[in-house]
């Protein structure tokens, strides 16, 4: 399919680009997208930290008082959870939350995420991301003309445009990624997806190479 290529200023057309239907024309499936997003978020979590239990506390195991006649409870040693510095009773254990997912499913999920933006009319292709002097005010005005949504994800080619990265740093509704960092979660959580010509080439080469 052919898509018009715009400039960042939004006031001119810079030709068109043909999108590969094998990458941008896949019918989206909610179950596949859900599996990939769940896999991403699970692998993002850090490992649960374990608490020291009674056997992990380095304190004496000697009985510190008589069994009877002391007027207190019958404690065995200072490692008991009832004492300050003692082990925690039934504390959390170390746990990993990472999941595995087939590479074909992950690739299919990314194709479906890209295709969903095309089908919903929320994909914009730009010639480049050049911003004069990296000015945030200028970029904000250009985005207004471009007609992007409330949240916008820009995906560039192999390397990020330094001027655009500097200009968009203070815009909370704009995020920037290289083509290698394109992922289902970030694409789906933004209203509008903006690709450069270089990003389109890299994404198609990623699946067809």
C-alpha positions in Angstrom: 0.0 0.0 0.0 1.1 3.5 -0.7 1.2 6.2 2.0 2.0 9.9 1.6 5.2 11.1 3.1 4.9 14.4 4.9 7.4 16.9 6.3 7.7 17.5 10.0 6.3 21.0 9.4 3.2 19.4 8.0 2.9 22.0 5.2 4.2 20.0 2.2 4.4 16.5 0.8 7.7 14.8 0.2 6.5 12.0 -2.1 5.1 8.6 -1.1 6.3 5.3 0.2 5.1 1.8 -0.4 4.5 -0.2 2.8 5.0 -3.9 2.7 1.7 -5.7 3.3 3.5 -8.5 5.0 4.5 -6.1 7.8 1.9 -3.3 7.7 -1.1 -5.2 6.4 -1.5 -8.0 8.9 -5.0 -8.5 10.5 -4.6 -7.6 14.2 -5.6 -10.2 16.9 -6.2 -9.1 20.4 -5.0 -12.4 21.9 -1.6 -12.2 20.2 -1.1 -8.5 21.2 -2.1 -9.4 24.8 0.4 -12.2 25.0 3.3 -10.0 23.7 2.4 -7.1 26.0 2.2 -9.4 29.0 5.5 -10.9 28.1 7.1 -7.5 27.9 5.8 -6.2 31.2 6.6 -9.4 33.0 10.2 -9.3 31.9 10.5 -5.7 32.8 9.8 -6.5 36.5 12.8 -6.8 38.8 13.4 -9.9 41.0 11.5 -10.0 44.3 13.9 -9.6 47.2 14.0 -12.3 49.8 13.8 -11.5 53.5 16.1 -13.2 56.1 14.3 -16.0 57.9 15.2 -17.6 61.2 17.9 -19.8 59.7 19.5 -16.9 57.9 20.1 -14.7 60.9 23.6 -14.7 62.4 22.8 -14.8 66.1 23.6 -17.2 68.9 21.6 -20.4 69.1 22.2 -20.8 72.8 19.3 -20.8 75.1 19.6 -17.5 77.0 17.4 -18.2 79.9 16.0 -20.9 82.1 12.9 -22.8 81.0 11.1 -22.0 84.2 11.3 -19.4 87.0 12.4 -16.4 84.9 9.0 -14.8 84.7 9.1 -14.6 80.9 8.2 -16.7 78.0 10.2 -19.8 77.3 12.4 -18.7 74.3 15.0 -20.9 72.8 17.4 -18.4 71.2 17.6 -14.8 69.9 17.0 -15.7 66.3 13.2 -16.0 66.9 11.1 -13.6 64.9 9.6 -12.1 68.0 13.0 -10.4 68.8 14.4 -7.2 67.1 17.0 -8.4 64.7 15.5 -11.9 64.5 14.5 -13.7 61.3 11.2 -12.8 59.6 8.5 -15.4 60.0 7.0 -16.4 56.6 8.9 -13.7 54.8 9.0 -13.2 51.0 11.2 -15.5 48.9 13.4 -14.6 46.0 11.3 -14.8 42.8 11.9 -14.2 39.1 8.9 -13.0 37.0 10.5 -13.5 33.6 8.5 -15.3 30.9 9.4 -17.0 27.7 7.6 -16.3 24.3 8.3 -17.8 20.9 10.2 -15.5 18.5 7.6 -16.0 15.8 4.8 -14.8 18.2 6.8 -11.8 19.2 7.5 -10.9 15.5 3.8 -11.4 14.7 2.7 -9.2 17.5 5.0 -6.3 16.3 3.6 -6.7 12.8 0.0 -6.6 14.2 0.8 -3.5 16.3 2.1 -1.7 13.2 -0.8 -2.9 11.1 -3.3 -1.7 13.7 -2.0 1.9 13.4 -2.3 1.7 9.6 -5.9 0.3 9.8 -6.9 2.9 12.4 -5.5 5.9 10.4 -3.0 6.7 13.2 0.2 6.2 11.2 2.2 9.1 9.8 5.3 8.8 7.7 7.8 11.6 7.6 10.7 12.3 5.4 13.0 13.1 8.4 12.9 14.5 11.9 15.1 17.6 11.4 14.3 20.4 13.8 16.0 23.8 13.3 18.5 24.3 16.2 16.7 21.7 18.3 14.1 24.2 19.6 11.2 22.8 21.6 8.9 25.8 20.8 9.4 25.2 17.1 8.7 21.5 17.4 5.6 22.1 19.4 4.2 24.4 16.7 5.1 21.8 14.0 3.4 19.0 15.8 0.2 21.1 15.9 0.3 21.4 12.2 1.1 17.7 11.7 -2.1 16.7 13.4 -0.7 14.1 15.8 -2.8 12.7 18.7 -2.6 13.3 22.4 0.4 10.9 22.7 2.8 10.3 19.8 5.6 7.8 19.4 8.3 8.7 16.8 10.4 5.9 15.5 13.6 6.9 13.6 16.1 4.8 11.7 19.3 3.2 13.0 20.4 6.4 14.9 18.2 9.0 16.6 18.0 12.5 15.3 19.9 14.5 17.9 18.1 17.8 17.2 14.7 16.2 17.5 15.7 14.3 20.7 16.8 17.6 22.2 13.7 19.5 21.2 11.3 16.7 22.3 12.9 16.2 25.7 10.5 18.5 27.5 7.4 17.4 25.7 5.7 14.8 27.9 3.3 13.5 25.2 6.1 12.7 22.7 8.5 9.7 22.8 11.3 8.8 20.5 12.8 5.4 19.7 15.2 4.0 17.2 13.9 1.3 14.8 15.7 -1.4 16.7 13.8 -0.5 19.9 10.3 -0.7 18.3 8.0 -2.8 20.5 4.4 -3.7 20.8 3.8 -2.1 24.2 5.1 1.4 23.3 3.3 1.4 19.9 -0.1 0.4 21.4 0.0 2.8 24.3 0.5 5.8 22.1 -2.4 7.3 20.1 -0.3 8.1 17.0 2.7 6.4 15.5 5.1 8.4 13.4 7.7 6.7 11.2 10.5 8.1 9.1 11.5 6.8 5.8 14.6 5.2 7.4 12.4 3.6 10.1 10.1 2.0 7.5 13.2 0.6 5.7 14.7 -0.8 8.9 11.4 -2.4 10.1 10.8 -4.1 6.7 14.4 -5.3 6.6 14.0 -6.6 10.2 11.3 -9.0 9.1 12.3 -9.7 5.5 16.0 -10.1 6.2 
